[in-house]
């Protein structure tokens, strides 16, 4: 089968396109013919060596396709998944515990686009900090793939949303997703602007996927006893800090969640996926899939993602 794999860690140039053995079925897994694979920052972390994976490794952490063989799923079932590496290939061996049925109303492309980022936005808004009417959330990278979904889900929950972006074009995308106010961090001090927009009170929660360049300032945007959520590090790892700092800034809560702990329970996985798929089908959640690449061009997809030249979701068609 054709696949994108790495034999050593490094930049996008280490991604190889070539033949790999078709996975052999093992207990508890299904062999899936991949139709589409999502491209995410976790893939770049694994490629660079920031997140360690056994080598050689086929990359790709989410996808959608049809079952070839399985136990709990039958041949031809339309399925989607996240947090199982190996979707940058014609076939993937996926734990059946992570597979969900993809409704007919949702395309393979949208299914692959929605799983990791959609369920990430879902757990952040509904579990990590359950937003409600009257809450105010600050969302960094509000025009990105996860950012736009976060904005939309926060608005569905009734919250006020302040988004940060780097350009006027991205500001339009964030507003289109429902952001009430948008801050251009490239030309504005987002801490001062957030404080101004909240009359000095600060936000109830900040969702920070940027990391190194934003997190310490994000703490200054949160109201006393509010929460700072660090769920990504597109600009690099968050610097170490003493827990006492949280007390000094207002008895803040700080968390670094990851999706795998929020879908470990089968019922929780099905709840999140079902919500995401139903909202897509009902047009309550609008995906932005504007960057579609053939599998062989995965390296370019990584360059575009890491260069922050993209908005919305990046997809590989297999």
DANOR-V100539 format. One record per pair of residues at least 24 apart in sequence whose C-alpha atoms are under 10 Angstrom apart, sorted by the first residue. I is the first residue (numbers start at 0). J is the second residue. D is the distance in whole Angstrom. If there is no record, write none. Layout:
I:J:D, I:J:D
//
This chain:
0:88:7, 0:89:6, 0:90:7, 1:87:9, 1:88:6, 1:89:6, 1:90:8, 1:294:9, 1:295:9, 1:317:9, 2:56:10, 2:57:7, 2:58:9, 2:85:9, 2:86:9, 2:87:6, 2:88:4, 2:89:6, 2:90:8, 2:91:10, 2:294:8, 2:295:8, 2:297:10, 2:317:9, 3:56:9, 3:57:6, 3:58:7, 3:59:9, 3:85:9, 3:86:9, 3:87:5, 3:88:6, 3:89:10, 3:294:7, 3:295:7, 3:296:9, 3:297:7, 3:298:9, 4:46:9, 4:54:9, 4:55:7, 4:56:5, 4:57:4, 4:58:6, 4:59:9, 4:85:9, 4:87:8, 4:88:9, 4:297:10, 5:45:10, 5:46:7, 5:47:10, 5:53:10, 5:54:7, 5:55:6, 5:56:5, 5:57:7, 5:58:8, 6:46:10, 6:53:9, 6:54:6, 6:55:4, 6:56:7, 6:57:9, 7:46:8, 7:47:9, 7:48:9, 7:53:10, 7:54:7, 7:55:7, 7:56:9, 8:43:10, 8:44:10, 8:45:8, 8:46:5, 8:47:5, 8:48:5, 8:49:9, 8:51:9, 8:52:10, 8:54:9, 8:55:10, 8:56:10, 9:43:9, 9:44:10, 9:45:9, 9:46:6, 9:47:4, 9:48:7, 9:49:10, 10:43:8, 10:46:7, 10:47:6, 10:48:9, 10:298:9, 10:301:9, 10:302:9, 11:43:8, 11:46:8, 11:47:8, 11:297:8, 11:298:5, 11:299:8, 11:300:9, 11:301:6, 11:302:6, 11:305:10, 12:46:10, 12:298:7, 12:299:9, 12:301:10, 12:302:9, 13:46:8, 13:47:9, 13:298:8, 14:46:8, 14:56:10, 14:57:9, 14:58:9, 14:295:10, 14:296:9, 14:297:8, 14:298:6, 14:299:10, 14:301:9, 15:57:9, 15:295:8, 15:296:10, 15:297:9, 15:298:8, 16:57:10, 16:87:10, 16:88:9, 16:294:8, 16:295:6, 16:296:8, 16:297:8, 16:298:9, 17:88:10, 17:295:8, 18:88:9, 18:89:10, 19:57:9, 19:88:9, 19:89:10, 19:90:10, 20:90:10, 21:88:9, 21:89:8, 21:90:7, 21:91:8, 21:92:9, 22:85:10, 22:90:7, 22:91:7, 22:92:6, 22:93:10, 23:91:10, 23:92:8, 24:67:10, 24:68:8, 24:69:8, 24:91:10, 24:92:7, 24:93:9, 25:69:9, 25:92:8, 25:93:10, 25:94:9, 26:69:9, 26:70:8, 26:94:9, 26:95:9, 27:69:8, 27:70:7, 27:71:8, 27:92:10, 27:93:9, 27:94:6, 27:95:6, 27:96:8, 28:68:9, 28:69:6, 28:70:8, 28:71:9, 28:72:10, 28:91:10, 28:92:6, 28:93:5, 28:94:4, 28:95:5, 28:96:8, 28:97:9, 28:98:9, 29:65:10, 29:66:7, 29:67:7, 29:68:6, 29:69:4, 29:70:7, 29:71:8, 29:72:7, 29:73:9, 29:74:9, 29:91:8, 29:92:6, 29:93:5, 29:94:6, 29:95:6, 29:96:10, 29:98:9, 30:64:10, 30:65:9, 30:66:6, 30:67:5, 30:68:5, 30:69:6, 30:70:10, 30:72:10, 30:74:9, 30:90:7, 30:91:6, 30:92:5, 30:93:6, 30:94:9, 30:95:9, 31:62:10, 31:63:8, 31:64:6, 31:65:6, 31:66:4, 31:67:5, 31:68:7, 31:69:9, 31:74:9, 31:75:9, 31:76:9, 31:77:9, 31:78:8, 31:79:9, 31:86:9, 31:89:8, 31:90:6, 31:91:5, 31:92:6, 31:93:7, 31:98:10, 32:62:10, 32:63:8, 32:64:6, 32:65:5, 32:66:6, 32:67:6, 32:68:10, 32:75:9, 32:77:10, 32:78:10, 32:86:9, 32:88:9, 32:89:6, 32:90:5, 32:91:7, 32:92:9, 32:317:9, 33:61:10, 33:62:7, 33:63:6, 33:64:4, 33:65:7, 33:66:9, 33:67:10, 33:78:10, 33:79:9, 33:85:10, 33:86:7, 33:87:8, 33:88:7, 33:89:5, 33:90:5, 33:91:7, 33:92:10, 33:107:9, 33:111:10, 33:316:9, 33:317:6, 34:62:8, 34:63:6, 34:64:5, 34:65:8, 34:79:10, 34:86:9, 34:87:10, 34:88:9, 34:89:8, 34:90:9, 34:106:10, 34:107:6, 34:108:8, 34:110:10, 34:111:9, 34:315:9, 34:316:6, 34:317:5, 35:61:9, 35:62:6, 35:63:6, 35:64:7, 35:79:9, 35:86:8, 35:87:8, 35:88:9, 35:89:9, 35:106:10, 35:107:6, 35:108:6, 35:109:9, 35:110:8, 35:111:6, 35:112:8, 35:291:10, 35:292:10, 35:293:10, 35:294:9, 35:314:7, 35:315:6, 35:316:5, 35:317:6, 36:60:8, 36:61:6, 36:62:4, 36:63:7, 36:64:9, 36:79:10, 36:80:10, 36:81:10, 36:85:9, 36:86:6, 36:87:6, 36:88:8, 36:89:10, 36:107:9, 36:108:8, 36:109:10, 36:110:9, 36:111:5, 36:112:8, 36:291:10, 36:292:10, 36:294:9, 36:313:9, 36:314:6, 36:315:5, 36:316:7, 36:317:7, 37:61:6, 37:62:6, 37:63:9, 37:81:9, 37:86:8, 37:87:9, 37:108:8, 37:109:9, 37:110:9, 37:111:5, 37:112:5, 37:113:8, 37:114:8, 37:115:8, 37:116:9, 37:291:10, 37:312:8, 37:313:6, 37:314:5, 37:315:6, 37:316:9, 38:62:9, 38:86:10, 38:87:9, 38:111:9, 38:112:8, 38:115:10, 38:290:10, 38:291:10, 38:292:10, 38:297:8, 38:300:7, 38:301:8, 38:304:8, 38:312:8, 38:313:5, 38:314:6, 38:315:7, 39:112:10, 39:115:8, 39:116:8, 39:144:9, 39:145:10, 39:300:10, 39:301:8, 39:304:8, 39:305:10, 39:312:8, 39:313:8, 39:314:9, 40:231:8, 40:232:9, 40:233:7, 40:301:8, 40:304:8, 40:305:8, 41:82:10, 41:231:9, 41:232:10, 41:233:10, 42:84:9, 42:87:10, 42:301:8, 43:233:10, 43:298:10, 43:301:7, 43:302:9, 43:304:9, 43:305:8, 44:232:10, 44:233:9, 45:84:10, 46:301:10, 49:235:10, 49:236:9, 52:84:10, 56:84:9, 56:85:8, 57:84:7, 57:85:5, 57:86:7, 57:87:6, 57:88:7, 57:91:9, 58:83:9, 58:84:6, 58:85:5, 58:86:6, 58:87:6, 58:88:8, 58:297:10, 59:83:8, 59:84:5, 59:85:5, 59:86:5, 59:87:5, 59:88:8, 59:91:10, 59:297:10, 59:315:10, 60:84:4, 60:85:6, 60:86:6, 60:87:8, 60:111:10, 60:114:10, 60:115:8, 61:85:8, 61:86:6, 61:87:9, 61:93:10, 61:110:9, 61:111:6, 61:112:8, 61:113:9, 61:114:7, 61:115:6, 61:116:10, 62:86:6, 62:87:8, 62:88:10, 62:91:9, 62:93:10, 62:98:10, 62:107:8, 62:108:9, 62:109:10, 62:110:7, 62:111:4, 62:112:8, 62:113:9, 62:114:8, 62:115:9, 62:314:9, 62:315:9, 62:316:10, 63:91:10, 63:98:9, 63:99:10, 63:100:10, 63:101:8, 63:106:9, 63:107:5, 63:108:7, 63:109:9, 63:110:6, 63:111:5, 63:112:9, 63:113:10, 63:114:9, 64:89:10, 64:90:9, 64:91:9, 64:101:9, 64:106:10, 64:107:6, 64:108:9, 64:110:9, 64:111:9, 64:317:10, 65:90:10, 65:100:10, 65:101:9, 65:107:9, 66:90:10, 66:91:10, 66:92:10, 66:93:10, 67:91:10, 68:92:10, 69:93:10, 69:94:10, 69:95:8, 70:95:8, 71:95:7, 71:96:9, 71:98:10, 72:98:9, 72:99:9, 72:100:9, 76:100:7, 76:101:8, 76:102:10, 77:101:5, 77:102:7, 77:103:8, 77:105:10, 77:106:10, 77:107:8, 77:110:10, 78:102:8, 78:107:8, 78:110:8, 78:111:10, 79:107:8, 79:109:10, 79:110:6, 79:111:7, 79:112:10, 79:113:9, 79:114:7, 79:272:9, 80:110:8, 80:111:8, 80:113:9, 80:114:6, 80:115:8, 80:268:10, 80:272:9, 81:111:8, 81:113:9, 81:114:6, 81:115:5, 81:116:9, 81:118:9, 81:258:9, 81:259:9, 81:262:10, 82:114:9, 82:115:7, 82:258:8, 82:259:7, 82:262:9, 83:259:10, 86:111:10, 86:315:9, 86:317:9, 87:294:7, 87:295:9, 87:297:8, 87:315:8, 87:316:9, 87:317:8, 88:294:8, 88:295:10, 88:315:10, 88:316:10, 88:317:7, 89:294:9, 89:316:10, 89:317:6, 90:317:9, 96:262:10, 96:263:9, 96:264:9, 96:265:7, 96:268:9, 97:259:10, 97:262:8, 97:263:9, 97:264:10, 97:265:8, 97:268:8, 97:269:9, 98:265:10, 98:268:9, 98:269:9, 98:272:10, 99:265:10, 99:268:8, 99:269:7, 99:272:7, 99:273:9, 100:269:9, 100:272:9, 100:273:9, 100:276:10, 101:272:9, 101:273:9, 101:276:8, 102:273:9, 102:276:7, 102:277:9, 102:280:9, 103:280:10, 104:276:9, 104:277:9, 104:279:9, 104:280:6, 104:281:10, 105:276:7, 105:277:9, 105:279:7, 105:280:7, 106:280:10, 107:316:9, 108:288:8, 108:291:9, 108:314:7, 108:315:9, 108:316:8, 109:276:9, 109:279:9, 109:285:10, 109:286:7, 109:287:9, 109:288:8, 109:312:10, 109:314:9, 110:272:10, 110:275:10, 110:276:8, 110:279:10, 111:312:10, 111:313:10, 111:314:8, 111:315:9, 111:316:10, 112:144:9, 112:286:8, 112:287:9, 112:288:7, 112:311:9, 112:312:6, 112:313:8, 112:314:7, 112:315:10, 113:144:9, 113:145:9, 113:148:9, 113:272:9, 113:275:7, 113:276:8, 113:279:9, 113:284:10, 113:285:10, 113:286:8, 113:287:10, 113:288:10, 113:312:9, 114:271:9, 114:272:7, 114:275:8, 114:276:9, 115:145:9, 115:258:8, 115:259:10, 115:272:10, 116:144:7, 116:145:5, 116:146:9, 116:147:10, 116:148:8, 116:149:9, 116:258:9, 116:275:10, 116:312:9, 117:144:9, 117:145:7, 117:146:10, 117:147:10, 117:148:6, 117:149:8, 117:152:9, 117:271:8, 117:272:8, 117:274:9, 117:275:6, 117:276:9, 117:279:10, 117:284:9, 117:286:9, 118:145:9, 118:148:9, 118:149:10, 118:258:7, 118:261:9, 118:262:9, 118:268:8, 118:270:10, 118:271:6, 118:272:7, 118:273:10, 118:274:9, 118:275:7, 119:145:7, 119:148:9, 119:149:8, 119:230:9, 119:256:10, 119:257:8, 119:258:6, 119:259:9, 119:261:9, 119:262:10, 119:271:9, 120:144:10, 120:145:6, 120:146:8, 120:147:9, 120:148:6, 120:149:5, 120:150:9, 120:151:9, 120:152:7, 120:153:9, 120:206:10, 120:258:9, 120:271:10, 120:275:9, 121:148:9, 121:149:8, 121:152:7, 121:153:9, 121:258:10, 121:261:10, 121:270:10, 121:271:6, 121:272:9, 121:274:8, 121:275:8, 122:149:10, 122:256:9, 122:257:9, 122:258:8, 122:260:10, 122:261:7, 122:262:9, 122:267:10, 122:268:10, 122:271:8, 123:149:8, 123:152:10, 123:153:9, 123:206:8, 123:228:8, 123:230:9, 123:256:8, 123:257:10, 123:258:9, 123:261:9, 124:149:7, 124:150:9, 124:152:7, 124:153:6, 124:154:10, 124:155:10, 124:156:8, 124:158:10, 124:204:10, 124:206:9, 125:152:9, 125:153:9, 125:156:8, 125:271:9, 126:261:8, 127:226:9, 127:228:8, 127:254:8, 127:255:10, 127:256:8, 127:261:9, 128:203:9, 128:204:7, 128:205:10, 128:206:10, 128:225:10, 128:226:8, 128:227:9, 128:228:9, 129:153:9, 129:156:9, 129:204:10, 130:154:9, 130:155:10, 130:156:6, 130:157:8, 130:158:6, 130:159:10, 130:203:9, 130:204:9, 131:155:9, 131:156:5, 131:157:6, 131:158:6, 131:159:9, 132:156:6, 132:157:4, 132:158:5, 132:159:8, 133:157:7, 133:158:6, 133:159:7, 133:203:10, 134:158:5, 134:159:6, 134:160:9, 134:202:8, 134:203:6, 134:204:8, 135:159:5, 135:160:6, 135:161:7, 135:179:10, 135:197:8, 135:201:9, 135:202:5, 135:203:5, 135:204:7, 135:205:9, 135:221:10, 136:160:5, 136:161:6, 136:162:8, 136:178:10, 136:201:9, 136:202:6, 136:203:6, 136:204:5, 136:205:6, 136:206:7, 136:220:10, 136:221:9, 136:226:10, 137:161:5, 137:162:6, 137:163:8, 137:178:10, 137:180:10, 137:181:10, 137:182:10, 137:189:10, 137:193:8, 137:201:9, 137:202:7, 137:203:8, 137:204:6, 137:205:5, 137:206:6, 137:207:8, 137:217:9, 137:220:8, 137:221:9, 137:227:10, 138:162:5, 138:163:6, 138:164:9, 138:173:10, 138:178:9, 138:181:9, 138:204:9, 138:205:6, 138:206:5, 138:207:7, 138:208:9, 138:217:10, 138:228:10, 139:163:5, 139:164:7, 139:165:10, 139:181:10, 139:182:9, 139:184:9, 139:189:10, 139:205:8, 139:206:6, 139:207:5, 139:208:7, 139:209:7, 139:210:10, 139:213:8, 139:214:10, 139:217:9, 140:164:5, 140:165:8, 140:169:9, 140:170:10, 140:173:9, 140:184:10, 140:206:9, 140:207:8, 140:208:7, 140:209:7, 140:233:10, 140:307:10, 140:310:9, 141:165:10, 141:169:8, 141:170:8, 141:172:8, 141:173:6, 141:174:9, 141:176:9, 141:177:10, 141:178:8, 141:181:8, 141:182:10, 141:206:10, 141:207:10, 141:208:10, 141:310:9, 141:311:10, 142:166:10, 142:168:9, 142:169:5, 142:170:7, 142:171:8, 142:172:6, 142:173:5, 142:174:9, 142:175:9, 142:176:8, 142:178:10, 142:287:10, 142:309:9, 142:310:6, 142:311:7, 143:169:8, 143:172:9, 143:173:9, 143:208:10, 143:287:9, 143:304:10, 143:307:9, 143:309:7, 143:310:5, 143:311:5, 143:312:7, 144:286:8, 144:287:7, 144:288:9, 144:309:9, 144:310:6, 144:311:4, 144:312:5, 144:313:8, 145:208:9, 145:286:10, 145:310:10, 145:311:8, 145:312:8, 146:173:8, 146:176:9, 146:206:9, 146:207:9, 146:208:8, 146:310:9, 146:311:8, 147:172:8, 147:173:6, 147:174:9, 147:175:9, 147:176:6, 147:177:8, 147:178:9, 147:284:9, 147:285:9, 147:286:8, 147:287:8, 147:310:9, 147:311:7, 147:312:10, 148:173:10, 148:176:8, 148:177:10, 148:275:10, 148:284:7, 148:285:8, 148:286:8, 148:287:9, 148:311:9, 149:176:9, 149:177:10, 149:178:10, 149:206:9, 149:284:10, 150:174:9, 150:175:10, 150:176:6, 150:177:6, 150:178:6, 150:179:9, 150:284:10, 151:175:9, 151:176:6, 151:177:6, 151:178:8, 151:283:8, 151:284:7, 151:285:8, 152:176:10, 152:177:9, 152:275:10, 152:278:10, 152:283:9, 152:284:8, 153:177:9, 153:178:9, 154:178:8, 154:179:9, 155:283:8, 155:284:9, 158:203:10, 159:202:9, 160:202:9, 160:205:10, 161:192:10, 161:193:8, 161:196:9, 161:197:10, 161:202:9, 161:205:9, 162:189:10, 162:193:9, 162:205:10, 162:206:10, 163:187:10, 163:189:7, 163:193:10, 164:189:10, 165:307:10, 168:310:10, 169:309:10, 169:310:8, 172:287:10, 172:310:8, 172:311:9, 176:284:9, 176:285:8, 176:286:10, 176:287:10, 184:213:10, 188:216:10, 189:213:9, 189:216:8, 189:217:9, 189:219:10, 189:220:8, 190:216:7, 190:217:7, 190:218:9, 190:219:7, 190:220:6, 190:221:9, 191:219:9, 191:220:8, 192:220:9, 193:217:10, 193:219:9, 193:220:6, 193:221:9, 194:219:9, 194:220:7, 194:221:9, 194:222:9, 197:222:9, 201:225:9, 202:226:9, 202:227:10, 203:227:9, 204:228:7, 204:251:10, 204:252:9, 204:253:10, 205:229:8, 205:253:10, 206:230:7, 206:231:9, 207:231:7, 207:232:8, 207:233:10, 207:255:10, 208:232:6, 208:233:7, 208:234:9, 209:233:5, 209:234:5, 209:235:8, 209:236:9, 209:237:9, 210:234:6, 210:235:6, 210:236:6, 210:237:5, 210:238:8, 211:235:5, 211:236:5, 211:237:4, 211:238:6, 212:236:9, 212:237:8, 212:238:9, 213:237:9, 214:238:8, 215:239:10, 215:240:9, 215:244:10, 218:244:9, 218:245:8, 218:248:7, 218:249:9, 218:251:8, 218:252:10, 218:253:9, 219:248:7, 219:249:9, 219:251:10, 220:248:10, 221:248:8, 221:249:8, 221:251:8, 221:252:10, 222:248:9, 222:249:7, 222:250:9, 222:251:8, 223:247:10, 223:248:7, 223:249:4, 223:250:6, 223:251:6, 223:252:9, 224:248:9, 224:249:6, 224:250:5, 224:251:5, 224:252:6, 224:253:10, 225:249:8, 225:250:8, 225:251:5, 225:252:6, 225:253:9, 226:250:9, 226:251:6, 226:252:5, 226:253:6, 226:254:8, 227:251:7, 227:252:6, 227:253:5, 227:254:7, 227:255:9, 228:252:8, 228:253:6, 228:254:5, 228:255:6, 228:256:8, 229:253:8, 229:254:6, 229:255:5, 229:256:7, 229:257:9, 230:254:8, 230:255:6, 230:256:6, 230:257:7, 230:258:9, 231:255:8, 231:256:9, 231:257:9, 233:304:9, 233:305:8, 233:306:10, 233:307:9, 234:305:9, 234:307:10, 286:311:7, 286:312:8, 287:311:5, 287:312:6, 287:313:9, 288:312:5, 288:313:6, 288:314:7, 289:313:7, 289:314:8, 290:314:6, 290:315:9, 291:315:6, 291:316:7, 292:316:6, 292:317:9, 293:317:7
//
